[in-house]
Amino acid sequence: MTTPGFGAFSSAVARAKADIFRRHFDPATLRPAETVKASMQCVRCGGLLTYTASAVDGRMTGRCSSAGCIQWKDLA
C-alpha cells in the first residue's frame, strides 16, 4: 500500500489515511495507543487537514480546511 507508485494511483483520502496510519498506528493492534486529534498538511491541496484516530477501534475521520477538498469518516 505504501510503495513508491502508490501515490500516483490512489485517491487523496487513501494517501492521507496511509500517512496517518504510518504516523500513529501500531501495526500489531491496527490502532493508535491513545486517541489522536491532530493536523497535518493536506496531501491534495496543501491546506490544513485535521483528523482523529480512535484508540478504541482504529476508526479515522478527517477534513481539510479548504472548501471542496477531502473529508472522510470511517463507518462500522
ChimeraX attribute file (.defattr): number of C-alpha atoms within 10 A of each C-alpha:
attribute: neighborCount
match mode: 1-to-1
recipient: residues
	/A:1	10
	/A:2	10
	/A:3	6
	/A:4	7
	/A:5	9
	/A:6	12
	/A:7	14
	/A:8	9
	/A:9	9
	/A:10	11
	/A:11	14
	/A:12	18
	/A:13	18
	/A:14	16
	/A:15	20
	/A:16	21
	/A:17	19
	/A:18	14
	/A:19	15
	/A:20	20
	/A:21	18
	/A:22	12
	/A:23	10
	/A:24	16
	/A:25	21
	/A:26	13
	/A:27	10
	/A:28	6
	/A:29	11
	/A:30	14
	/A:31	20
	/A:32	21
	/A:33	15
	/A:34	13
	/A:35	17
	/A:36	17
	/A:37	13
	/A:38	12
	/A:39	15
	/A:40	15
	/A:41	13
	/A:42	21
	/A:43	20
	/A:44	15
	/A:45	14
	/A:46	12
	/A:47	15
	/A:48	15
	/A:49	22
	/A:50	17
	/A:51	21
	/A:52	18
	/A:53	25
	/A:54	17
	/A:55	17
	/A:56	11
	/A:57	13
	/A:58	20
	/A:59	17
	/A:60	21
	/A:61	16
	/A:62	21
	/A:63	20
	/A:64	23
	/A:65	16
	/A:66	13
	/A:67	8
	/A:68	8
	/A:69	15
	/A:70	19
	/A:71	16
	/A:72	14
	/A:73	12
	/A:74	10
	/A:75	7
	/A:76	5
